[in-house]
């Protein structure tokens, strides 16, 4: 009997295993043959010239030709990240990366990325933009055909729709939409509910997490001292990954001649300069997202109340395929609900709908193409007028001497009088905004009297050091514009006075400034440490005196900066990490202990601690978090070192002299070869970057050919 039971149990287990195997059997599709993948490559003619720094200069007859070349050249340098981006955009990243990527795949379904593509790609993407997107996909496909061992199984072929979908997914996250989603998915959420303005009550709610990275400067000829217009592009991004800058120079016979930075998956320059003009981007954080608390039908949880009636949720199902091993994947279905407001999030603390800028938008690439082709302020402003990009500041300069600031945004046309920072009642259709205010009504400043434009992720009401700033009263409160300052904006204000000339050296001194400003979060934090009663800790007296002597600078040779910066590090970076660290006195004690443990003293030079590390390159670097010379570490390492992983990355200084002649200098934090550690360009720019030095941008064909190392024609 026992033997029969054992045999029966074994048979049952076998049946269950077979059933589980059948259920989880999910082999990836085979990658098409090289012939199939490369079939459209013959439609494009492009020449790529790599210079002595490995930077690609891409020449084509048409704009589509150059997009094909951009894709191929970028794949040579970072194919892995491009595939990562495509998999995430398609909502299949978990099939390759496992359970940790499943939330990303769910968000793709929640935001209806592919529903937008299916509904609007054929009708609302202009033919020339579609040609660029499809040419980019063809370039990736050619590289995949030539490198099957580097190509993720089942991901190819790549399509133009992948390119468009990538913009749809990524652009809302630049104004912090990810934080909104995280707050709603959290186990606990504390937020006020907006009252009808006719029944107004005083409410307190958290301040916006407005601080973000990037600096941008434009100096008009009259302020420069030598009749030169200058633009300084200084975005702060991760140094590697899907939003790390890769540099290219793109030239076509249809009007492109532009140098700048791109992210993996993008076929045109996102910020940079052509022969006529340039622009720098900084991240902004206006309030572009609204959260609605839904009232559910107690008799039917799939209905919500709107204008006194019960309405059914729109319902779809998201299939998440989560990698297990080999050809096996766990298939999980999750419902996706939408209301008249937007996507729905069900949480333990309530059920919410979200409406956000960029929802259903598909023209992002179109706007970038028009910006790349603009030749003067009117054309640039017209391109911005498409209003397809939900956020991001633009600091502009051109060869005629025009400088400008655009606090760009798709600002919802909201019902006045309500507190739009609070949660909104979800049962009123009049609170569901249906469009955006006109672009021309958004905040912008053109040719200010002082001749200086700047932004360091601060309020748009401080965009120049003159008296003609944008006026808060000109824009209603329901637009949700930023009102914050950052340490960097405070330092710019301290270093400028509205009239003193800002020549090249002065501009660079401002950009590479290493100080925390009076009034900044860092200085206030240190003052709390110094105000603490340390009499019960006499062993810390020397450390307190050492901290008190800090001049709040983060130069490489500064022997007080390590103690000071390590004390404030977690507090200053908490806006990005969510970890603000302990209270000031404890943060100081931990910094002292860290330095004594790892260095045997509290006064190592800042350069001993703060390092730029890439391959075999390991060099000291100045600056720190929220410093104009912005350097952010990923963590405090076990050896007490800080290795830079974000902040200053690709930087450009662009100049047009009194005759409109252009020159430019650029630098990348590492080099052109993103992933190839054996390449001479994996870290060849890192020493220059750490030393705050530049390399000349090659602008003409003659300059490029004089510095050419490799010339080739993909697909030929």
Protein Blocks (a to p, Z undefined) as FASTA:
>chain_A
ZZmmmmmmmmmmmmmmmmmmmmmgccdcddddfklmmmmmmmpccdddddfkopacdddf
blmlmmmmmmmmmmmmommmmmmmmmmmnopmmmmnojmlmmmmmmmmmnommmmmmmmm
mmmmcfklmmmmmmmmmmmmmmmmmmmmlpcghkaccdfklmmmmmmmmmmmmnopmmmm
mmmmpmbdcddddddfklcccdddddddfbccdddddddfklnonopacddddddddfbd
jkbccddddddfkopacdddddehiabdfbdcdfkbccddddddddfbdcddddddfklm
kbcceehiacddddddddddddfbhjbccdddddddddfkbccdddfkbccddddehihp
aklmmmmmmmmmpcbfklmmmmmmnopafghcdddddfkopacdddddddddddehiafk
bccdfkbfklmcfbdcdfklpccdehifkopacdehiafklmbfbfkbccfklpcfklop
afbdcfklmmmmmmpghlaccdfklmmmmmmpcbdcehiaklmmmmmmmmpccklmmmlm
mmmmmmmmpgoiacfklcklmmmmmmmmmmmmmmmnopnbjafklmmmmmmmmmmmmnop
akbcfklmmccdehjbccddeddehiabacddfbdcfkopacdfbdjdddddddddfkop
acdddddfkbmclmlmkbmklmmmmmmmmnopacdddfbfklmmmmcfbdcdehZZ
